[in-house]
Amino acid sequence: MAEMNIWLERFNRDIGYKSSVIVFGNTSDIMLNPKNFGKYDKVIDTLIAYVRDKGYKQIVKWDRVDGIDYSVSDEIINANPDNNVPQQSNNSDYDLGEDFDVSSTAQYGNTYKNPDEFFPYMLSVIKNGSNKTAFVLDYSDYLFGNANSLSEKERYYLTTLGKILESSQSYNMLKSDFASVGNIVIIVAKNNAMIPPAFYLNNSMVSSVNVPMPGHHEREHFIEFNMACLNISQNIMADKNAKDDLIDALDGFTLRDIAQMIKLSRQMPEKLSFEKLINLFKYGEKVSPWEELSKDKVERIEEELSKRVKGQDEAISKVKDVIIRAYTGFSGLQHSSKQKKPKGILFFVGPTGVGKTELAKSLAAFVFGDENACIRFDMSEYNHEHSDQRLVGAPPGYVGYEAGGQLTNAVKEKPFCVLLFDEIEKAHGRILDKFLQILEDGRLTDGKGETVYFSETIIIFTSNIGAAEVSADLSPKEVKKLFVKKVQEHFITKLGRPELLNRIGDNIVAFNFIDDPEVFTKIAKLKFKTIEEFVKERYGAKIVFEKEDAIFMAIGKKAEKKDGGRGLLNVMESVIINPLSEFIFERSNMIRNRQIVIKPLFLDKPEFDFELR
């Protein structure tokens, strides 16, 4: 178990000669305790076991809620000869008698819950007591406030700690017990950022030890140790590949998480596969939408997406390739067998209004059964250096910390989704650094320290880079080549971030200009269906056409190919939607249960007449 003991070995070494050790990170987890016959204990209990084994004769465990925990701590007699620490009174106006006295104080003495009492107590013990006393301060994240605006009391605590450190170790090398342990203060916190840097920066008396998340071997040992409790459908002890897949799938889990998942498996009415159990534990869903995709459905993807996105067959074909990789389980395998990367990564580039956003929404509806599973972020709103805090959340102590990040919150709420980052070129370069971790590891830590997983998402970037410079008169092949070149120049030359392009790989999809009037006609028909449904629902009237093809062909011919689909919508608004709205406005009290007939005035011009029948 060498992998998981590296930090513990450092802790064991440092408590022999340092005055203080800050232990931070995964401190609220459980772990294998070599000092307790290989059983699993809390991290704090394991630390105390190592401190006692190191030769410390007196151990005092304290936090500001319970004070001194006498179930673990040793009582120190005559610790306050100077009598400069307030003592707890034996008599109380609210004394309910012996039967109600359940405090540890009644058995041992003062618990010093108040830091104003405890810090002088520590100093008194170390100054006046014998050596080999260890103070273990638990839940130390909550001892101090903002390091930049410490209160007078907090400054007093820091000063007291400084004096304690000065008195903790002997540096008289001529003394016979020079090599023995002295006194030590062990500070345990989840986040060392909550400890004022003035205490430990450039301070040779203090060391910091990070407790990491459980590694592969530690997770494997924990699963094997508790195999009898894990209720799943596979026999992973007989199938090494299945066991390895399970251990890899638990990457990023604490041992407490795994214990909770094992407990969940015992509460299910039927045995689940470990994949479904993990999905249920992480996302609250047994079945992933990815598992519900069938081969027949994936084979129809081009047909389904083409119903909403017209004239972009090459882009749709590229999307199909990505979904097939995800469906067959090959997404990211060339990078890592753990398959932690997002299910798909795409970069849509091309002229405005040609279907980039529409294709992303269509893909969300196809894979996840809901267009609202496409979560869009307008990256022009993230063009400042510190805008990354809006995505992942402000750090502790800053305004907005409690709200979390917009991106991380969205993925927590909808882990199965398409994430659409629109106009990515407008985002500040610092924002792009966040995507490096998402695209590589499939996870991100938010401002609260929680890990958010992106391994079930499809990530799509869109961009208009080069749209103003690429001519609409070029062939589709030349257009694609130029757009890809403009994207590469932007990220390599302008931003100096070629690593982001490396993460995207060959998934840059160039969209064509729409130059076929028939495509515009199809788009116009598709978009007008929404108008027809609205009129039917709101006014109870049905829209019918005389010479429908001629009407939409005339609209399609008026659209400019450089303006794309948005330009077409502007034409539709001008020539048919505005006149239709005026017609309905003037006759709103007489159109229910009737037909609104739209007739072309000319076969080649988008001018129309409206009639009520």
C-alpha positions as CSV (number, residue, x, y, z in Angstrom):
1,M,0.0,0.0,0.0
2,A,2.9,2.3,-0.7
3,E,0.9,4.6,-2.9
4,M,-1.4,5.8,-0.1
5,N,1.3,6.0,2.6
6,I,3.6,8.6,1.0
7,W,1.9,11.6,2.7
8,L,1.6,9.6,5.9
9,E,5.3,8.9,5.9
10,R,6.0,12.6,5.5
11,F,3.7,13.4,8.3
12,N,5.3,10.8,10.5
13,R,8.7,12.3,9.7
14,D,7.8,15.9,10.1
15,I,6.2,15.5,13.6
16,G,9.6,14.4,14.9
17,Y,11.3,17.7,14.4
18,K,8.8,20.5,13.4
19,S,7.0,22.7,15.8
20,S,3.8,22.6,13.8
21,V,2.3,20.6,10.9
22,I,-0.7,21.7,8.9
23,V,-2.6,18.7,7.5
24,F,-5.0,19.6,4.8
25,G,-7.0,18.2,1.9
26,N,-9.0,15.0,2.2
27,T,-9.0,15.2,6.0
28,S,-12.6,14.2,6.6
29,D,-12.2,10.8,4.9
30,I,-11.5,7.4,6.3
31,M,-8.3,5.5,5.7
32,L,-6.4,2.3,6.4
33,N,-4.7,2.7,9.8
34,P,-1.5,0.6,10.0
35,K,-1.3,1.4,13.7
36,N,-4.7,-0.2,14.3
37,F,-4.2,-3.7,12.9
38,G,-5.1,-2.6,9.4
39,K,-8.6,-1.4,10.2
40,Y,-10.2,1.6,8.6
41,D,-10.4,4.7,10.8
42,K,-11.0,8.4,10.4
43,V,-8.0,10.3,9.1
44,I,-7.8,12.3,12.4
45,D,-7.7,9.1,14.4
46,T,-5.0,7.7,12.2
47,L,-3.0,10.9,12.7
48,I,-3.3,10.7,16.5
49,A,-2.2,7.0,16.4
50,Y,1.0,8.1,14.6
51,V,1.6,11.0,17.0
52,R,1.2,8.6,20.0
53,D,3.5,6.0,18.4
54,K,6.1,8.7,17.7
55,G,6.7,9.1,21.5
56,Y,4.5,12.0,22.5
57,K,3.3,11.3,26.1
58,Q,0.4,13.8,26.2
59,I,-2.1,14.4,23.4
60,V,-4.8,17.1,23.4
61,K,-7.4,17.0,20.7
62,W,-9.5,20.2,20.4
63,D,-12.0,21.9,18.3
64,R,-14.1,25.0,19.0
65,V,-17.4,23.1,19.3
66,D,-16.5,20.3,21.8
67,G,-13.4,21.9,23.2
68,I,-10.9,19.3,24.5
69,D,-12.1,15.8,23.5
70,Y,-11.3,13.8,26.6
71,S,-12.3,10.5,24.9
72,V,-9.0,10.9,23.0
73,S,-7.0,13.4,25.0
74,D,-4.8,13.0,28.1
75,E,-5.7,15.1,31.1
76,I,-2.8,17.5,31.9
77,I,-2.5,18.1,35.6
78,N,-1.4,21.6,36.8
79,A,-1.3,22.9,33.3
80,N,-2.1,26.4,34.5
81,P,0.2,27.4,37.4
82,D,0.1,31.0,36.5
83,N,-3.7,30.9,36.9
84,N,-3.9,33.2,33.8
85,V,-6.6,31.1,32.1
86,P,-10.2,31.5,33.2
87,Q,-11.5,28.4,34.9
88,Q,-15.0,27.0,34.5
89,S,-17.1,27.6,37.6
90,N,-18.4,24.6,39.6
91,N,-21.6,26.3,40.4
92,S,-24.2,27.4,37.8
93,D,-27.5,29.3,38.0
94,Y,-28.8,26.6,35.7
95,D,-27.3,23.5,37.5
96,L,-29.8,20.7,37.1
97,G,-28.0,18.3,39.4
98,E,-25.7,15.4,39.0
99,D,-28.2,13.4,36.9
100,F,-28.1,16.1,34.2
101,D,-24.4,16.7,34.3
102,V,-23.2,14.9,31.1
103,S,-20.3,17.2,30.1
104,S,-16.8,15.9,30.0
105,T,-16.0,18.9,32.2
106,A,-17.7,17.2,35.1
107,Q,-15.3,14.3,34.8
108,Y,-12.1,15.9,33.8
109,G,-12.1,19.6,34.1
110,N,-12.3,22.6,31.7
111,T,-12.8,21.7,28.0
112,Y,-11.7,25.2,26.9
113,K,-14.3,25.5,24.1
114,N,-13.6,29.2,23.7
115,P,-10.4,29.9,21.7
116,D,-9.9,32.9,24.0
117,E,-9.3,30.3,26.8
118,F,-7.7,27.5,24.8
119,F,-4.8,29.4,23.1
120,P,-3.4,30.8,26.5
121,Y,-3.9,27.2,27.9
122,M,-1.7,25.8,25.1
123,L,0.9,28.4,25.7
124,S,0.9,27.7,29.4
125,V,1.2,24.0,29.0
126,I,4.1,24.2,26.6
127,K,5.9,26.9,28.7
128,N,5.4,25.3,32.1
129,G,4.9,21.6,31.3
130,S,7.2,18.9,30.2
131,N,8.1,18.2,26.6
132,K,6.4,15.6,24.4
133,T,2.9,17.2,24.3
134,A,1.0,17.3,21.0
135,F,-2.0,19.6,20.4
136,V,-4.2,18.5,17.6
137,L,-6.6,21.3,16.4
138,D,-9.4,19.8,14.4
139,Y,-11.8,21.7,12.1
140,S,-9.3,24.5,11.8
141,D,-10.9,25.9,8.7
142,Y,-13.2,27.9,11.0
143,L,-10.7,29.4,13.3
144,F,-9.8,32.4,11.2
145,G,-11.7,34.7,8.9
146,N,-10.4,36.5,5.8
147,A,-6.6,36.6,6.0
148,N,-6.6,40.1,4.7
149,S,-8.9,41.4,7.4
150,L,-8.2,39.5,10.6
151,S,-9.9,40.8,13.7
152,E,-8.0,41.7,16.8
153,K,-8.8,38.4,18.4
154,E,-7.6,36.5,15.4
155,R,-4.3,38.5,15.4
156,Y,-4.0,37.5,19.1
157,Y,-4.5,33.9,18.3
158,L,-1.7,34.1,15.6
159,T,0.6,35.8,18.0
160,T,0.0,33.2,20.7
161,L,0.6,30.4,18.1
162,G,3.9,32.1,17.2
163,K,5.0,32.1,20.8
164,I,3.9,28.4,21.2
165,L,6.1,27.5,18.2
166,E,9.1,29.3,19.6
167,S,8.8,27.3,22.8
168,S,8.0,23.9,21.2
169,Q,11.3,22.5,20.2
170,S,14.7,22.7,21.8
171,Y,17.7,23.7,19.6
172,N,20.4,23.1,22.3
173,M,22.3,20.4,20.6
174,L,24.4,19.8,23.7
175,K,21.5,18.5,25.6
176,S,21.2,14.7,25.9
177,D,17.6,14.6,24.8
178,F,18.2,16.9,21.8
179,A,17.1,14.2,19.3
180,S,13.8,13.5,21.2
181,V,10.5,14.9,20.2
182,G,9.5,18.2,21.8
183,N,6.1,19.8,21.7
184,I,4.0,20.2,18.5
185,V,0.8,21.8,17.2
186,I,-1.0,19.9,14.5
187,I,-3.6,21.9,12.6
188,V,-6.1,19.9,10.6
189,A,-8.2,21.6,7.9
190,K,-9.8,20.7,4.6
191,N,-8.5,23.9,2.9
192,N,-5.1,25.3,3.9
193,A,-6.2,28.6,2.3
194,M,-8.3,29.1,5.4
195,I,-5.1,29.3,7.5
196,P,-3.5,32.8,7.5
197,P,-0.4,32.6,5.3
198,A,1.4,34.7,7.9
199,F,1.5,31.6,10.1
200,Y,3.3,29.3,7.7
201,L,4.9,31.2,4.8
202,N,8.7,31.3,5.1
203,N,8.4,29.7,8.5
204,S,10.9,26.9,8.9
205,M,9.1,25.7,12.0
206,V,5.9,24.8,10.1
207,S,5.4,22.2,7.4
208,S,2.3,21.4,5.3
209,V,1.1,17.9,4.4
210,N,-1.6,17.3,1.8
211,V,-3.9,14.4,2.3
212,P,-4.8,13.3,-1.3
213,M,-7.8,11.6,-2.7
214,P,-7.6,7.8,-2.6
215,G,-5.4,6.4,-5.3
216,H,-6.0,3.3,-7.4
217,H,-4.5,0.8,-5.0
218,E,-6.2,2.3,-2.0
219,R,-9.6,2.1,-3.7
220,E,-8.9,-1.4,-4.8
221,H,-7.9,-2.5,-1.3
222,F,-11.0,-0.9,0.2
223,I,-13.3,-2.6,-2.3
224,E,-11.6,-6.0,-1.7
225,F,-11.8,-5.4,2.1
226,N,-15.5,-4.8,1.9
227,M,-16.4,-7.1,-1.0
228,A,-18.9,-9.0,1.1
229,C,-21.0,-5.9,1.6
230,L,-21.0,-4.8,-2.1
231,N,-24.3,-6.0,-3.7
232,I,-23.8,-5.8,-7.5
233,S,-24.7,-8.1,-10.4
234,Q,-21.1,-8.7,-11.5
235,N,-18.6,-11.0,-9.9
236,I,-15.8,-8.6,-10.0
237,M,-13.4,-10.8,-8.0
238,A,-13.6,-13.4,-10.7
239,D,-13.3,-10.9,-13.6
240,K,-10.2,-8.8,-13.3
241,N,-11.2,-6.5,-16.2
242,A,-14.5,-5.8,-14.5
243,K,-12.8,-5.1,-11.2
244,D,-10.3,-2.7,-12.9
245,D,-13.1,-0.9,-14.7
246,L,-14.9,-0.5,-11.3
247,I,-11.8,0.9,-9.6
248,D,-11.1,3.3,-12.5
249,A,-14.8,4.4,-12.4
250,L,-14.3,5.4,-8.8
251,D,-11.5,7.8,-9.5
252,G,-12.3,11.0,-7.7
253,F,-14.3,9.3,-5.0
254,T,-13.4,9.4,-1.3
255,L,-13.5,6.2,0.7
256,R,-16.5,7.7,2.5
257,D,-18.2,8.1,-0.9
258,I,-17.4,4.4,-1.8
259,A,-18.7,3.3,1.6
260,Q,-21.9,5.2,1.0
261,M,-22.2,3.7,-2.4
262,I,-21.8,0.2,-0.9
263,K,-24.5,1.0,1.6
264,L,-26.8,2.2,-1.2
265,S,-26.2,-1.1,-3.0
266,R,-27.5,-3.0,0.1
267,Q,-30.7,-0.9,0.0
268,M,-31.7,-1.6,-3.6
269,P,-34.5,-4.1,-4.2
270,E,-32.4,-5.7,-6.9
271,K,-28.8,-6.1,-7.8
272,L,-27.5,-3.5,-10.2
273,S,-24.4,-3.5,-12.4
274,F,-21.7,-1.3,-10.9
275,E,-22.1,1.1,-13.8
276,K,-25.7,1.7,-12.9
277,L,-24.9,1.8,-9.2
278,I,-22.4,4.6,-9.8
279,N,-24.8,6.5,-12.0
280,L,-27.4,6.2,-9.3
281,F,-25.0,7.4,-6.6
282,K,-23.5,10.3,-8.7
283,Y,-26.5,11.5,-10.7
284,G,-29.6,10.0,-9.1
285,E,-30.3,8.0,-12.3
286,K,-29.8,4.3,-12.7
287,V,-29.8,4.4,-16.5
288,S,-27.7,6.8,-18.5
289,P,-29.3,8.3,-21.7
290,W,-26.2,6.9,-23.4
291,E,-27.2,3.4,-22.5
292,E,-30.6,4.0,-23.9
293,L,-29.3,4.8,-27.4
294,S,-29.9,1.9,-29.7
295,K,-27.9,1.0,-32.8
296,D,-30.9,1.6,-34.9
297,K,-31.4,5.1,-33.5
298,V,-27.7,6.0,-34.0
299,E,-28.0,4.8,-37.6
300,R,-30.8,7.4,-38.1
301,I,-28.9,10.3,-36.7
302,E,-28.1,12.0,-40.0
303,E,-31.8,11.7,-41.1
304,E,-33.0,13.1,-37.7
305,L,-30.6,16.0,-37.5
306,S,-31.2,17.0,-41.2
307,K,-34.9,17.6,-40.4
308,R,-33.9,20.7,-38.5
309,V,-30.5,21.6,-40.0
310,K,-30.5,22.2,-43.7
311,G,-27.5,22.4,-46.1
312,Q,-24.9,21.2,-43.7
313,D,-24.5,17.5,-44.6
314,E,-20.8,17.4,-43.9
315,A,-21.1,18.9,-40.5
316,I,-23.9,16.4,-39.6
317,S,-21.7,13.6,-40.8
318,K,-18.9,14.7,-38.5
319,V,-21.4,14.8,-35.6
320,K,-22.4,11.3,-36.4
321,D,-18.8,10.1,-36.2
322,V,-18.5,11.6,-32.7
323,I,-21.8,10.0,-31.5
324,I,-20.8,6.6,-32.8
325,R,-17.5,6.8,-30.9
326,A,-19.4,7.7,-27.7
327,Y,-22.0,4.9,-28.3
328,T,-19.4,2.2,-28.9
329,G,-17.3,3.4,-25.9
330,F,-14.3,4.6,-27.9
331,S,-14.4,8.2,-26.8
332,G,-11.0,9.3,-25.6
333,L,-9.6,5.8,-25.4
334,Q,-6.5,6.9,-27.2
335,H,-5.8,9.2,-24.3
336,S,-6.9,7.2,-21.3
337,S,-8.5,3.9,-20.7
338,K,-10.5,5.5,-17.8
339,Q,-12.8,7.2,-20.3
340,K,-13.1,10.3,-18.1
341,K,-13.1,12.7,-21.0
342,P,-16.4,14.2,-22.3
343,K,-18.4,11.9,-24.6
344,G,-17.7,14.3,-27.5
345,I,-15.9,17.5,-28.3
346,L,-16.8,19.6,-31.4
347,F,-15.7,23.0,-32.6
348,F,-18.3,24.6,-35.0
349,V,-16.9,27.4,-37.1
350,G,-18.5,29.2,-40.0
351,P,-20.6,32.1,-41.2
352,T,-23.4,33.5,-39.0
353,G,-26.8,32.0,-39.3
354,V,-25.9,28.7,-41.0
355,G,-27.1,26.3,-38.3
356,K,-24.3,26.0,-35.7
357,T,-26.5,26.6,-32.7
358,E,-29.4,24.8,-34.3
359,L,-27.3,21.7,-34.8
360,A,-26.3,21.7,-31.1
361,K,-29.9,21.9,-30.0
362,S,-30.9,19.2,-32.4
363,L,-28.2,16.9,-31.1
364,A,-29.4,17.5,-27.5
365,A,-32.9,16.5,-28.5
366,F,-31.6,13.4,-30.3
367,V,-29.3,12.1,-27.6
368,F,-31.0,13.3,-24.4
369,G,-34.6,13.5,-25.6
370,D,-34.9,17.2,-24.7
371,E,-33.8,20.3,-26.5
372,N,-33.4,22.0,-23.1
373,A,-30.6,19.6,-22.4
374,C,-28.5,22.0,-24.6
375,I,-27.1,24.5,-22.1
376,R,-25.8,27.6,-23.8
377,F,-23.2,30.0,-22.5
378,D,-22.7,33.3,-24.4
379,M,-18.9,33.6,-24.1
380,S,-19.0,37.4,-25.0
381,E,-20.2,37.8,-21.4
382,Y,-16.9,36.3,-20.2
383,N,-14.5,38.6,-21.7
384,H,-12.9,39.9,-18.5
385,E,-9.9,38.3,-16.8
386,H,-11.9,37.3,-13.6
387,S,-15.0,36.1,-15.5
388,D,-13.9,32.6,-14.7
389,Q,-15.3,33.1,-11.2
390,R,-18.8,33.3,-12.8
391,L,-18.2,29.9,-14.4
392,V,-16.8,28.0,-11.4
393,G,-17.8,30.2,-8.5
394,A,-15.9,32.7,-6.4
395,P,-13.4,31.5,-3.9
396,P,-14.2,31.4,-0.1
397,G,-14.5,34.8,1.4
398,Y,-15.5,36.6,-1.8
399,V,-18.9,37.9,-2.8
400,G,-21.0,35.3,-4.6
401,Y,-19.2,32.3,-3.0
402,E,-22.4,30.8,-1.7
403,A,-24.1,30.9,-5.2
404,G,-21.4,28.7,-6.9
405,G,-20.5,28.8,-10.6
406,Q,-22.9,29.0,-13.5
407,L,-21.2,26.2,-15.4
408,T,-20.5,23.9,-12.5
409,N,-24.1,24.4,-11.1
410,A,-25.6,23.6,-14.5
411,V,-23.6,20.4,-14.9
412,K,-24.5,19.3,-11.3
413,E,-28.2,19.8,-12.1
414,K,-28.0,18.2,-15.6
415,P,-25.0,15.9,-15.9
416,F,-26.3,14.5,-19.2
417,C,-26.3,17.4,-21.5
418,V,-24.8,19.3,-24.5
419,L,-22.7,22.3,-23.3
420,L,-22.7,24.9,-26.0
421,F,-20.1,27.7,-25.6
422,D,-21.2,30.2,-28.2
423,E,-18.7,32.6,-29.8
424,I,-15.8,31.2,-27.9
425,E,-13.3,33.6,-29.5
426,K,-14.8,36.4,-27.4
427,A,-13.9,34.9,-24.1
428,H,-10.9,36.1,-22.1
429,G,-7.8,33.8,-22.5
430,R,-7.9,33.0,-18.8
431,I,-11.3,31.4,-19.3
432,L,-9.9,29.1,-21.9
433,D,-7.5,27.6,-19.3
434,K,-10.5,26.2,-17.5
435,F,-11.4,24.2,-20.6
436,L,-8.0,22.5,-20.7
437,Q,-8.9,20.6,-17.6
438,I,-12.4,19.9,-18.7
439,L,-11.4,18.5,-22.1
440,E,-8.5,16.5,-20.7
441,D,-9.8,15.1,-17.4
442,G,-13.5,15.5,-17.7
443,R,-13.8,17.3,-14.4
444,L,-13.5,20.6,-12.7
445,T,-13.3,21.8,-9.1
446,D,-15.7,24.7,-8.3
447,G,-15.1,27.6,-5.9
448,K,-16.5,25.5,-3.0
449,G,-14.0,22.7,-3.6
450,E,-16.5,20.3,-5.0
451,T,-15.6,18.2,-8.1
452,V,-18.0,18.4,-11.0
453,Y,-17.8,15.7,-13.7
454,F,-18.2,16.4,-17.4
455,S,-17.7,12.8,-18.5
456,E,-21.4,12.4,-19.6
457,T,-21.5,15.6,-21.6
458,I,-21.0,16.7,-25.2
459,I,-19.0,19.9,-25.4
460,I,-19.5,22.2,-28.4
461,F,-17.7,25.4,-29.1
462,T,-19.0,27.7,-31.8
463,S,-17.2,30.6,-33.5
464,N,-17.4,33.1,-36.3
465,I,-13.7,33.5,-36.5
466,G,-12.8,34.5,-40.1
467,A,-16.5,35.0,-41.2
468,A,-15.7,38.6,-42.2
469,E,-12.7,37.6,-44.3
470,V,-13.9,34.4,-46.0
471,S,-15.7,35.1,-49.2
472,A,-19.1,33.5,-49.8
473,D,-18.1,33.0,-53.5
474,L,-15.5,30.4,-52.7
475,S,-16.1,26.6,-53.1
476,P,-17.1,24.7,-50.0
477,K,-13.7,23.0,-49.9
478,E,-11.9,26.3,-50.0
479,V,-14.3,27.8,-47.4
480,K,-13.6,24.9,-45.0
481,K,-9.8,25.2,-45.4
482,L,-9.8,28.9,-44.8
483,F,-12.0,28.7,-41.7
484,V,-9.9,26.0,-40.1
485,K,-6.8,28.1,-40.9
486,K,-8.3,31.1,-39.2
487,V,-9.2,29.1,-36.1
488,Q,-5.6,27.8,-35.9
489,E,-4.2,31.3,-36.3
490,H,-6.4,32.7,-33.6
491,F,-5.5,30.1,-30.9
492,I,-1.8,29.7,-31.8
493,T,-0.7,33.1,-32.9
494,K,-3.1,35.6,-31.2
495,L,-3.9,33.7,-28.0
496,G,-0.8,31.6,-27.7
497,R,-2.8,28.5,-26.6
498,P,-2.1,25.7,-29.1
499,E,-2.8,23.2,-26.3
500,L,-6.5,24.0,-26.5
501,L,-6.5,23.1,-30.2
502,N,-4.6,19.9,-29.3
503,R,-7.5,18.9,-27.0
504,I,-10.0,19.6,-29.7
505,G,-8.0,17.6,-32.3
506,D,-9.6,16.9,-35.6
507,N,-13.1,17.9,-34.5
508,I,-13.1,21.4,-36.0
509,V,-16.3,21.4,-38.2
510,A,-16.5,24.1,-40.8
511,F,-20.0,25.1,-41.9
512,N,-20.7,26.1,-45.5
513,F,-22.4,29.3,-46.7
514,I,-26.0,28.6,-47.7
515,D,-26.0,29.4,-51.4
516,D,-28.8,27.2,-52.7
517,P,-32.3,28.9,-52.8
518,E,-33.9,25.5,-52.3
519,V,-32.1,25.2,-48.9
520,F,-33.4,28.6,-48.0
521,T,-36.8,27.5,-49.1
522,K,-36.7,24.4,-46.8
523,I,-35.5,26.5,-43.9
524,A,-38.3,29.1,-44.4
525,K,-40.9,26.3,-44.5
526,L,-39.4,24.8,-41.3
527,K,-39.4,28.1,-39.4
528,F,-42.9,29.1,-40.5
529,K,-44.3,25.9,-38.9
530,T,-43.8,27.7,-35.6
531,I,-45.9,30.6,-36.8
532,E,-48.7,28.3,-38.0
533,E,-48.8,26.5,-34.6
534,F,-48.8,29.8,-32.7
535,V,-51.8,31.2,-34.7
536,K,-53.7,27.9,-34.3
537,E,-53.1,27.8,-30.5
538,R,-53.6,31.6,-29.8
539,Y,-56.3,32.6,-32.3
540,G,-57.9,29.3,-33.2
541,A,-57.3,29.9,-36.9
542,K,-55.6,27.8,-39.5
543,I,-53.1,29.2,-42.0
544,V,-53.4,27.7,-45.5
545,F,-51.4,28.6,-48.7
546,E,-52.2,28.9,-52.3
547,K,-49.1,27.9,-54.2
548,E,-47.0,27.2,-51.0
549,D,-43.8,26.3,-52.9
550,A,-43.9,29.5,-54.9
551,I,-44.4,31.6,-51.8
552,F,-41.4,30.1,-49.9
553,M,-39.2,30.0,-53.1
554,A,-39.8,33.7,-53.5
555,I,-38.7,34.3,-49.8
556,G,-35.7,32.0,-50.3
557,K,-34.5,33.8,-53.4
558,K,-34.6,37.2,-51.6
559,A,-32.3,36.0,-48.8
560,E,-28.5,36.8,-49.1
561,K,-26.2,33.8,-48.7
562,K,-23.7,35.9,-46.7
563,D,-26.4,36.5,-44.1
564,G,-27.3,32.9,-43.7
565,G,-30.4,31.7,-41.9
566,R,-30.7,34.8,-39.7
567,G,-30.8,36.9,-42.8
568,L,-33.6,34.7,-44.1
569,L,-35.5,35.2,-40.8
570,N,-35.2,38.9,-41.3
571,V,-36.7,38.6,-44.8
572,M,-39.5,36.5,-43.5
573,E,-40.3,39.0,-40.8
574,S,-40.4,41.8,-43.3
575,V,-42.4,40.2,-46.1
576,I,-44.8,37.8,-44.4
577,I,-44.8,37.9,-40.6
578,N,-45.4,41.7,-40.3
579,P,-48.2,41.8,-42.9
580,L,-49.7,38.7,-41.2
581,S,-49.7,40.2,-37.8
582,E,-51.4,43.4,-39.1
583,F,-54.0,41.3,-40.8
584,I,-54.8,39.3,-37.6
585,F,-54.7,42.5,-35.4
586,E,-57.4,44.1,-37.5
587,R,-59.6,41.0,-37.5
588,S,-58.8,39.4,-34.2
589,N,-62.4,39.2,-33.1
590,M,-63.5,37.3,-36.2
591,I,-60.8,34.8,-37.1
592,R,-61.5,31.9,-34.6
593,N,-62.4,28.7,-36.4
594,R,-61.6,30.2,-39.8
595,Q,-58.9,29.9,-42.4
596,I,-56.3,32.6,-43.2
597,V,-55.3,32.1,-46.8
598,I,-52.0,33.4,-48.0
599,K,-51.7,33.9,-51.8
600,P,-48.7,35.2,-53.8
601,L,-49.3,38.4,-55.8
602,F,-46.4,37.5,-58.1
603,L,-44.7,34.2,-58.8
604,D,-41.1,35.6,-58.5
605,K,-41.5,38.3,-55.8
606,P,-42.2,37.9,-52.1
607,E,-45.4,40.0,-52.0
608,F,-48.5,38.4,-50.6
609,D,-52.2,38.8,-50.1
610,F,-54.2,37.6,-47.1
611,E,-57.8,36.5,-47.2
612,L,-60.2,35.2,-44.4
613,R,-62.4,32.3,-45.2
